Amino acid sequence: MSQQGYVAAPPYSQAQAGMGGYSAGFGNPPPQSHYGTYGSPPQGYSAPPTGKVNLLLLSSVLKLASFIFPISGPYGAQMAGPQMAGPQSGAFPGGFPGGPAQMAGPPQKKLDPDSIPSTTQVIEDDQAKRGGQVYVTNIRGQVPPLVTTDFTVQDQGNASPRFMRCTTYSFPSTADLAKQCKVPLAAIIKPFATVPKNETPLYIVNHGETGPIRCNRCKAYMCPYMQFIDGGRRYQCGFCSCVNEVPVQYFQHLDHMGRRMDLYERPELSLGSYEFIATLDYCKNNKPPNPPVYIFMIDVSYNNIKSGLVKLICEELKTLLDRLPKEEGAETSPIKVGFVTYNKILHFYNVKSALAQPQMMVVSDVAEMFVPLLDGFLVNFQESRAVVNNLLDQIPDMFADTNESETVFAPVIQAGVEALKAAECSGKLFIFHSSIPTAEAPGKLKNRDDRKLVGTEKEKTLFQPQRGVYEQLTKDCVAQGCCVDLFLFPNQYVDIATMGDVPSHTSGSIYKYSNFQVEVNGPQFISDLRRDVEKSIGFDAIMRVRTGTGFRATDFFGAIYMNNTTDVEMAAVDCDKAVTVEFKHDDTLSEESGAVMQCALLYTTIGGQRRLRIHNLSLNCSSQLSELYKSCETDALINFFAKSAYRAMLNQPLKTVREILVNQMAHMLACYRKSCASPSAASQLILPDAMKVFPVYMNSLLKTATLVGSTELSTDDRAFHRLLVNAMGVEETQVLLYPRLIPLHTMDVSSEVIPAPVRCSEERLSESGMFLLENGLSVFLWLGQACPPDLIQNLFSVPSLGHLPSEGMSLPVLDNAHSRKIHSIISSISQQRATSMKLLIVKQKDQSEMLFRQHLVEDKGLHGGASYMDFLCYVHREIRQLLT
């Protein structure tokens, strides 16, 4: 099929080509027409005379859709500068010592940015082509719509892309091919993903006391890939090809096509995802589990009392405890609750329903942590409501006059685990903590935030957790099914790399509200807390990914714990957590049978029932690399690269990690050029259609606070970002690395739809405009200097922009169409995201605008890092070097 591609070639002069470090062996390019020119270079920049860039449109370029465009002159000179000194010095955009000043290349105003692949266009095209449609999963190896596209899934034998997405849906058939193209083979699995209301929830299969039917050899669970033979008396496993007897009670005759007559009555034979009720063999100590427990542990040190946080938490819990998760159709929640307050000692509370007043028990020996009471510590909220509410009223007053500013941390987690052990159940700890734990106790931490290490071999130590107590705590938590959710309210460094270690290995969540003020951050915190308490969740989970012969799962990334090479242990698993799994060949894959995988998750429900959740997926295999490139998914690829880079940075210098990323991307694109693209001038950059915006995401990843390595960035923020990304699914990493920039000044206030986003670059902003930018973690409202006064009046109830303060602005809810529309846009964006986002309002040219600008990912990074255009040129040169 011939598709339209963009093609263009640069008008090189010999001087430019030489300065760019390009090999001169490519001959002189053909004469071309010229479209755009650069303006004059900034001061202090020495470059050859202004070069020119041309663009021409050529249709039907390649059989396999490719994106082709020019990489031109001035870059050659620019790349010879110190910041992009090619492979000789190993320097690379993102790793410059000097930050933005050194990045001053030729201004890009005149070069047509529309000539390079646009993420917003790719998203828009996919929405136009596949939005609003039903995606049926009955075809092996089909590429699903993008995560940004709005579609409905109908499961007909493969798991929904909401549960599983892959970096490519056509695996190379041999290890050699995989090595040649360097495209990582991975799946991003979100086993508990939320299923929209218009899609069928998972069916539950109950095989009674015999339990689920499994292959005798590889232990895969019954699924659509099992082939029934011998009149239905036996079946051949789709994973290991072992032939198994069909149990008598499961026997069914086959039709003339060799399919079972009950095929469509049994979810496990016709669907990609379903659940089995597990038997006692799947339970700890062969007895059914108890329902889980939620323990709320509140730091009542001076800072938290003074800021009003403790009072806020106690007030919120009174109503929130009525909204604990329930089983489908149940009246009340089976989850029991408990309460602890602490500073450098711990206070436990007896809130038994028979008591008139709650009772406090103090444990001051934090070195030998124990739970001083069992009966009355963990209660059913409905039964103990009066006593619990009484306690929540008293806590802020009890500690109102405290001067204690020191806290402990490890003993708090220890206390929670001991309580769950004693109650013989799994559960979750909600810890609300403010400062680095410096009190004498196990797990005491010291301030090790040394910015002098940034950019050195030792920078990695800033992100390595302090070992010892916390390592053992993680093991204890996972063994008990104790998930830790940490809400941090720091005013200074708290060593998130260490404090976040237990949450991030128990599949917990970490939330951070720096310099917390009730009126500023309160609503965001409360919204996060509500969602965290209410969201759907399973406990004490263990996951295994089985594959067909020829390949296997070799590496796992996520908020998980691994004791061996195959079992992914999660103290809890919720709707936001994703595990990224990498596969490697151990033999040749058959093109005929494809590549099959099965993710099996064993977990405990809220009601204390043990279940198995199964997700199956079948992919194509091919000896043609063009098939692999055609069915790549950029959003899944960047999720894999982000997680693997964020893990590698614990053991390697950041400079090395950045080089590996670019090198692998260049290899992937060079292999495409060499093996799949039709011959063309070396001066053209040719990208596979499915990966044409991959470079913009990769460049954005290299500019993230975590990887860029600048002394201006807070170590805690970088560590926090690292832990967040580790647990993210494809949709979260997509919007984080390419934020949505939405123009609001031109919107139709009567329309329901959100205006179409524009490219994430300063060039798209206009002085008379107003833009909303969101990346899943923050949302900004940017106001141009010449923003129309009537718009400002409608939104802020002040006559003009000049009347708005520079700091601490908020967006009032006003009774007019503009105000309603903007609040509705912000609200619908928030509903799509896993955490609540605080709205920051920034005025053009104000100090606070810097925070906003660092998210304009197509521009140069504020702390170092190339613009998208410069990065493409750099990558192009790397590709050319690989090809010669």
N, C-alpha and C positions, 0 to 999 in steps of 0.2 A: 504494500500500500504506500502510495507516495504521499508525504505530508509536507506542508509548507515549513520551511526552516529559514532562519535568518543567516545570511552569509555576508561577510565583508572582509576586506583585506586592507592592511595599512599601507600608506604611502611612505615607506621607509627611505631615508637617505642613508648612505653608507655610514655616516658619522653616528646617526642615531642607532642604527643596528649594532654598531660596534660598542657604543656606550652601554647598551642594554645588556651586554654580555651574551647576546644571541650568537650562535655560530653563523659565520658568513656563508657557510656551505649551502644555504637554501636558495642561492641565486637571487637576482633582483625580482621583486614582485612586479606583476603587470601594472601598467599605468591605471590609475583609478580616478573616479570623480570625487571631489571633496565636498563634504557636507558641513562639518562643524569645526570651529577652531577654538583654541584656548585663548584666554585673555593673558594679560601680562603676569609673570610669576611674582610671588610675594618677595619682599626684601630678604636678603640673606640667602637666596636660593640661586645656585648657579646651574644653569641648564642650557642646552643648545637652543637655537632659535625656535620659536613657537612651531610645534608640529601640527599636523592636521589629522583629522579622523574622518574616515568616510564610512558610509553605511549603504549597502545596497540590498535590496530584497530579492531573493531568488527562490522560486518555488520548486517543489519536487526535487529536493536536493538528494535525499537518501531514501533507501527503502525503509530503513528503521528511522522513525522520527528522531531528528537530532536538532539541536539548537546551535547555530553557527554564527559567530559574529567577530568583529575585528578587535585586535588588541594593538594599540598604535603607539606611534613615536615617542612622545614626551615621557611615557612611562619608562622607556628604555633608559633614558637618562636618569629618571628619578630612582629607578631601581639600582642604579650604580652607587647611589648614596649610601651612607653608613647604615641606615636602618634596614636596607634590603640587600645586603651584600652577598646575596646568592649563597649557594651551598658551601662555598669555600669557608666562610666564617661561621656557617650555621646560624646566622642571624635570621630573623624572620618576623614579619609584622605581628606585633603582639608582644614581642620580647624586647622592645627598645628600652634602654635605660632612661632616655631623656624624656619620655612621655610626649605629649602633644607637640611641643615646640619643634622637636626634631622631625615631626611628620610633615612639616610644611612642604608640600609638593606643589605642582602647578595647580591653580584653582580649577575646580571642575565645572564651573558655571556654564561654560560654552559647550562642553561635550554633552551630547544628548544622552541623558541617563536612561531614556526610554529604549535605548538600543540594547540594554543588557537585561537578562531574564528577570521578570518581576514576580515576586511571590504573591502579591495581591492579585495579579492577573491569573496566575495558576489556580489560586483559591477560587476566584470568581468563575473561571472557565469550568472547573469541576462542579461547582454549585449549579451552574447553568445546565451542564450536561447530565448530572446525576442527582441533583437536589430534588427532594420531594418524591423520589422514586422508592420502590421496594427492592431491596437488595436480597436476592434469594441465594442461599449458600449451597446450592446443589452441584456446583461445578468445581472440580479440583483445580487448585492453583489460580483461581481468578483473583484479580487485584481489586480490593474493595474501594469505595469512594474515600476521599481524604477525610481526616478527622474533623476538618472544618466544615465539611458538607453535611447538610441536614437530610438524613435518609432514614428509612425504616428497614429493619432486618427481619427476614423470614428464614428461620432455621430449617434447612432441609438436608442436614447431614454433615455440615461443618460448623464449628463454633463461630458465633458472631464476631465481627471485628471489634466489637466493644470489649470482648474478653481476650482476644488474641490478634495481634498484628505482627507481620514479619518484615524484615528488611528487604527480602525479595520473595516472590511467590513461585519462583522457578529456581530450584537449587542446581548448581553445576553437578554433572554426574560423577566427576572424579575429584579427588583431592588435588591433583595437579592443576585442574582448571580453577579450582577455588583459590589456590595459591597464586595462580597467574593473575586473576582479576582483583584479588585482595578485597573484594566486597564481603564484609562480615555477614555470616549467616546467623541470624538471631530472631527470636520471637519475643515480643513484649506481652506479658500475660498479666491481665488484671482479673483475677479469678472471681472477685466479688463485685465486678463493675455493676453500676446501676442500670437496670433495664427500664427504658421509657415506658410510660403507661400504655402506649398503643402497641407494645410488643408483648408476646406471650411470656409470662414468667417461667422459670425452669420447672419441668415436671419432676415429681418425686416418685422414684420406683422402689417398691418394697418387695423383696424376694423372701420375706419371712425369716425363719431361723437359719435357712441355708446361706443367706447373705448373697452379695453380688456374685455373678459368674465371671470367672477370670481364667486366663490362659494358664495352663499348668507350668509352662516353662518360664515365660517372661513376666507373668503376673499382670498383664494388661487386662483392663476391664472390658466386658462385653460392649461392643460399639458397632457402628455401621460398616467398619472395615473388616469384620469377621466374615469369612466365606463359608456358608453351610454346604456340606456335601453328603454323599451317601444317603440320599433320601431324607436328610435332616437329622440323621443320627450323630453326625460328627461335624465339627467346624474347624477350618484352618485359620490360625491367628494371622491377622493382617500386619502384625508387627514382627513376629519371629518365625512365621510359617509353620509353627508346630501344629500338628493335628490333634484335637482334643475331642473326647466323648461329650455329647450333649447330655446333661443330667436328665433323668427320666421326667421329672416334673416340668422341665423346660422344653421338652420335645414338641416340635410342630412340623407338619408336613410342608413340603416345598411345592411351589406352583411350577408351571411349564417353563418359567424363566430361571428356575433354581432359587427363587426367593421364598422366604418363609411366608406362610399364609397370614401370619399375624404381624407382618412387618410394620404396618402403620398403626397398630394398637400398642406397640412397645416403643417408648421413647428411646431406649438404649439401642434400638436397631435402626431407627430412622432419623435421629437428631444428632446434632453436633455437641450439644450441651444438655445435661440433665443431672439429677442427684439420685444416689442410692441411700436408703436408710442402712446404716452400718449395724452389724451385730456386736455382741459383747466381745468378740475376739478383737475388735478394733478399739476397745476401751482400755484405759489404764487399769491394771489389776483385774481385768475382766469384770468390772462392775460399772453400771451406768453412771455418767458424770453428774455432779450436782450443778444446778444453774449457776452462772457466773456472778461475780461480786464487783461493785464499783466502790473504790475508796477515795475520798476527797481529802487531800493532804495540803494544808494551808500554812505557808510561811508567815508567821505573825511577828516578824522582826520589825524594828522601828520604821524602815522605809515603806513597807507595805501598809502599816497602820496609818502613817502620816499621809500617804498619797490617797487614802480612801479606798484602796483596792480590797482590803479584807471585808469592809462593809458591803462593797459592791458584790463580791462573790457570795457572801452570806444571803443578801437580799435575793439574788438571782436563783440560788439553789432552792429556795422555798417553792418557786413555781416550776423550776426545771425538773425537779425530782418527780413531778407528775408526768413528765414526758420521756421517761426512760424507755428504751426500745422494748417492744412487746412482740410476742409471736403473732403471726397472721390470725386475725379474728379474736384474739384474747382481750379480756377486759382490762387486766392489769399486767404490769411487768413482773416477771419472776426474779428480776435482779435484786439482790440485797445490797444495802449501802452501809458504809462506815465512815467515820470522821476522825481526822488527826490534825492537831495544830502543832507547830514546832518553831523554835528558833535554834538555840543550841541544845535544848532538851526537847523531848517529845511528850505531847499530852494526848492520851486516848480518851474517848468518851463512851460511856455506857448510856445508850438511848433506848433501852428496853421499854416496850409499850406500857408495862405495869408501873413504871416509875412516875412520880409526880414531877421530878426535876432531873435533868441529865447529870451524870456524875463524871468528874474528871479523874483520870489516873495518870500520874507523871512517871516517865522513865528518864532518869537523869544519867544513868550509866550507858552512854551511847556506844561504848566499845563492845558491850555484850548485849546486842539488841534482842528483846523479846516482847511479846504482846501480853500485857498484864491482865487481860480479861478475854474470855471467849464469848460467854453468854452475854448478849446485850451490845456487843461491839458491832456485829453485822446484823442488820435488821431489815424487815420489809417496811418500806417507807409508808405505805398505806396504813399499816397497823401502828407504826410509831410516829405518825405525822405530828401529833401535838408535842411530843418530847423533842423531836428533831427540830421543829420550828422554834421551840423554846431555846434550844442550843444555838441555833443560827442567829437568834436575836441577841444572845448573851456574848458570843465570841468577840465582836468588835469592842464591847464595853470592857470585857475582862482584861484585854491587853491595851486599852486606850492609853495608859500611862507608861507603856514599856519604854525602856531606854536601850534594850538589847538589840545590837545591830549585827551580831555574829550569828552565822547559821551553820547547820550541818546539812549534808545532802545524802551521802551513801547510807547512813543509818535509817533515813526516811524510807528509801526503797527497800532496805532490808526488813523493816517493820512490816511493810506491805506484803512482801513475799511470805514472811512468817505467818501473817494473818491468813493468807490464802492456803498455806500448807495445813494450818490447824483446821481450817474449814473444809479441807479436801476439795477445793474447787479452783477453777481458773478465774481470771478477771482482769480489771484494769485499774491502774493508779492514776489519778489526776493530780499532778503536783504543781502548785502555784508558787514559784520561787523567784527571789529577787537578786541575790548577790552571790559572789564567789564564796564557796563554803570554806571559811578560814578557821572556824572553831576547832579545838582539839578533838579529833574524832577520826575514825577510819574514813578514808576518802577525802581528807583535808587537801585543799588545792592551794597552790601559790600562783601569783601572777607571773606568767612566762611569756607575756606578749612583747616580744622583742622585734621591733620593726627593722632593726639593723640586719636581720636575717633575710629580709625580702630580697629576692634576686640572687641569693647565694645557694650553695649546695644544701645548706641546712634549713632552707625555707620550709621544706616538707615537715620538719619537726613541729612547726606551729599547728599542723592539722592532725598530727598523730595524737590519739587520746593518751592520757597518762594511765599506765597499766596498773596491775595489782588488784586492789579491791574491786574496781569497776568491772574488770574482766570476769572475776568470780561471780559478781552480782548478775552480770548478763547471763551466765550459765544457769544460775539458780532461777532467774526469772523465766527463761525459756523452758526449763524443765518443769516449772510449775504452771506454765501458761499464764504468766503475769506480764501484761503489756503495760508499758509506762508512757503516759502522755505528759509532756513537760510544757508548762506555760511559763515563759521567762519574762521578767520585768526589770531588765538591767539598767543601771545608770552609768555603768562602766564595764570594763572587761570582766567576763565571767568564765572564760575558758569553755566555750560551747563545744569545742572539739572533744573535750572530756565529758562535760555534763550531758552532751547529746548522745554519748556513745551507747548507754543502756537503752534509751528510747529507740535509737536507730537500729538496734539489733533485736528489739522485741516487737518490731513492726508498729511502734508507737509513732505519735506525731509530735513535732516540736513547733511551738509558736513563740514569737518574740515581739515584745512591745517595748522598744527602748524609750527611756525617760517618760515612763507612763504617767499620764494625767487622766483622771476620770472623765473630764468633759471632752478631752481630745481623742483619747484612745479607747475610752469605755465602750462605746457602741460596737467598735470593731472586735474587741475582746469578747464581749457578751455574745455577739453573733457567732464567733468561732467556737466558743464554749458550747453554745446550744447545738450547733451542728455536730460537734465532736461527741456530745453525749447521746444525741438522737440517731446518729447514722447507723446503717445496717452493718452488722459485724458478726464474725465467727471467732471462736476462741480455741486456744491450744491446737493450732493447726500444723499439719505437716504436708508438704507438697512434693510430688515426684513427677518428673517429666520423662515419659518413655517414648522411644522412637523406633521406627522401622529399622531393618538391618541396613548397614552401610554408613550410618552416621549416628552421633550421640550427643547429648547435652554435656558440655565440658565446663561451662562457667556460668555463674549466677550473680546478678547484681540487683541489689534492692535493700530494703530495710528488713533484712533477714538474718538468720543465724544458721551456720552450717557446721555440723559436727563431723560429717563425712563428705564424700564427693557427690552423693546423690540426693540426700534428703534435705529439703529446704524447710527449716523449722521457723514457724511464726507464732509468737505467743498469742497474737490475735491477727485477724485479717479483715480489713474493711474495704469499703467501696472505692477508696482513693488509691490504695497501694498497688503498685505494679512491680513485677519481677521481670528483669530482662535476662533472657537465657541465650547463651551462645552455643552454636553447634559446630562440630568438626566431623569430617569424614573419617571412617575407619575402614571403608571399603568402597567399591564402585556402587553407585545407585542405579537402579533400573529405570529407564525412561518410561517403561510400560507401567510399572506399578507406582512410580512417584515416591514422594517422601511423606510418611505419615507420622504424626506426633500426638501424644495424649497426655494432658496435664490432669493429674488426679490429686484432689485436695481433701484430706481428711480433717474434719473440724467438729467443734461442739457448737450447737445452736444456742441462742439466748435461753431457750427453754430447757437446755441440758440434754439435747438429743445428739447422738454422734451420727454424722452424715459424711458421705463422699460426694464431692462435686466433681464432675468429669467434663472436660473440654477437649474435643478432638478436632484436628485440622489436617487436611491433606494438601500437599503442594506438588507442583510439577517438578520433573527433573529433565535436564537437557544437556547435550554435549555441545550445544551452540551457546556461546556466551551472549549473543545478541538477545536470546530469550531471557536470560537473567537480567540484563540491563533494562529490557522492556518492562519487566515486572517488578522493578525496584520500588520501594516506598521511601522517599526522602525523609519524611517525618519520623519513620521508625529508625532509619539509619542514624539520624542525628541524636535520637534518644540513646541508642547504643553507644555512639561515640562520646556523648556527654558523660554517661555513667562509667565507661571504661577509663576515660581520661581522669575523672574525679577519683577513681580508685587508684590509678597509676601514680597520681601526684603524692600519694602517701609514701611512695618508695623511690621516686625519681625526681630530679630537679624539674621545676616547671618548664624551663627552657627546652629540656629534652621531650617532655610530654607534648608541648606545642609543636615541636619539629616532627614528632611521630605522627601527629594528627594530619599535618599538612602533607607530609610525605605519603601517608597512606591514601589520602584523597587524590593526590597527583597520580599515584600508581593506578588507582581505580579508573581515573579519567584517561590516562595514557593507554591503558589496556583497551578501553573502549575504542579509542581513536585507532589503535593498531589493529584490533581484531574485528571491529564491527562497522566502522565508518568507511564510506567510500573515499578514495584518495582525494586530497585537496591541499591547497597551499599550506605550508607549515605555519604561516603567519596567522592562520585562522584557529580560533579556539572552538573545538567541537564538543558539545555536551550531549549525553543521552537525554532524550526528551523527559524521561521520568526523573532525571536527576538534575535538570537544568538550573534549579534554584538551590541545589545542595551547597554550592560555594557560599551563598549569602548566610545560610545557617551555620556553616562551619566557621566562617569569619566571626559571626556573632558569638559563637561558643568560645572562640579564642579571646574575645573581648570581655567575657563575663568577669565579674569582680574576682571570682575564685581563681581563674587561670591567668589573669593579666599581670598580677604581681606588681602592685604599686604601693609605696609606703603611705600614700594618702588614704588607702582603704583600710577600714577596720578589720582586724584579724577575725574577730567574732562574726562579723557580717559575712566574711568569705567562708568561714567554717559552716555557718548556718546555711548559706546558699548551697554548699556542697552536700550537706545532709538532706536538704529538701529535694534536690534534683535526684539523689540516689533512689528515692521512693516513687518518683513521678512516672506516670504513663505517657503515652505518645501525645495526647492532646495537651497535657500540661507543658511538656518540653517544647512543643511547637509554638505555643503563644508566648512562652518565656523568651525564646530565642528570636522570634519575629513578632513583636507586639503589634496590636491593632491600633492604627492611627485613624480616628474617625472625625471627618469634618462636620461640625455642628452648625456653622453659620449659614449653610445653604440647605439645611434639612427642611423637609415638608412636615410641619407640625401636626398635620391631620393624618399622616400616614402611620401605620403600625410598625413598619420595618425600620431597622437600624440602618443609617446611611452606609454606603459602601466604603470600606477603609481605603486609604491611599498608601502609597509607598512610605516606608518608615525612614524618612529623610527630611532634613531641615529644608530642602528645596521645595517640599510640598506645603510647608507652612506659609501663611500669608499674614501680613500685618493687620489686615482688616478681618482676620478669621478667628475662629474659636475651635479648638480641637480636643478630642478626648483620646488619651492613650492608655491602653491597658495591657498588662502582660501576665495576668493570672495571679500576681502577687500585689501589684499596686495599680492605682488608677489616677491619672492626672487630668486636670482640666486646664488647658493652656489658653491664655487670653492674649491675642495680638494687641500691639500698642494702639492700633486704630480700630479696635473692635467697636462696632456700632453702638452708640449710647442707648438706643431703644432695647437692644439685646441685653445689655448690662442691667438696665432698669428692670426688665422682665425677670431676670435671673437673680439679681442681688438686691433689688429695691434701692439702688443708689443711682444718681443721674449719669455718672460716667466712670470709666476705668480709674481715673485719678482719685476718686473717692474711696477706692478699695484699699485696705491696708496691705502692706507687703508680706506680713506674717499672719499666720493663724486665721486665714479666711475660711468660712464655711459656706455651704450652698443651702440657703433657706428653701423651704417648701412654700411656693407662692401660688396663688390662685390665678394662673394664666397658662395659655397653651404651651408656651416655650418652656416654662418651668416644669410643667407636668411631663412634657415629652423627654426632657433631659433626665429627670428623675426616673422615668420609666426605662430609658436606655441603660442607665447605670444599674438599675435594679435587675434588668434582664441579663446584663453581663455578669453581675454578681451571682445570679442563680446558676450560671454555667460553670462557675469556678469552685475549687475545693476549699479555698479559704476566703474569708471576707476581706475585701480590699478597702483600705482607708483612702478616701478621696483627698488628693493634694491639689490645691488650686495655685497655679503659677502664672505670673504676669511676664510677658516678654521683657527681656533685659533685666529682670530682677535677679538677685543672688540665687534664689531658690530654683531658678530655671535650670541650673546645672544638673539638679537631680533628674529633671525631665529629659534633658538632652542626652544623658548617658543611655537612654533607651532608644535613641534614633539609630538603629543598628546599621543602616547603610552608610552612615557618616563615619569620619575618623573617631576613634575612641578617645574619651576625655583623659583616660589614664594610660594611653598607648593603645596601639592596635590600628590597623589600616582601614581605610574606607572600602566599601564593597568593590568599587571600581579598581582601586589599587591592588586589592587582594586578588581579583580575577587576573590581573596582569601578572602578578607574582606567580600565581598557580600556573598560568599559561607557560611562563618561562620554565618552571619546574617540569612541566609535562614535556616541553621541547627538549629539555636536557635528558629526560628519561628516554625519549624516542631516538636520540642520536647516540 
